[in-house]
């Protein structure tokens, strides 16, 4: 999975934060609170995100309602998985990754490993 471009990430951030379907107009209006962006530009990038599978859409009258197909966390996990796939030595890459975690992240990782272990035992 390729990392999102700057505007793609900005658009996806709205869908992840809002956690609901939205129109391009809503996205444009929200982005324009912080910086200027053209409606047509956001329409194009939103359509690209749809074709890449990051967004789903349904008709609502004359407009499309878009929604994220996965959570921000699922997207982040897919990026991490791709990073691991790039390594010839996955355990070494994992070890290097863990070296950069802070105490809270290490605790969260330990908990996640425990949870996965429990699910595997069921």
Secondary structure, 3 states (H helix, E strand, C coil): CCCCCHHHHHHHHHHHHHCCCECHHHHHHHHCCCCCCCHHHHHHHHHHHHHHCCEEEEEECCEEEEEECCCHHHHHHHHHHHHHHCCCCHHHHHHHHHHCCCHHHHHHHHHHHHHHHHHHHC
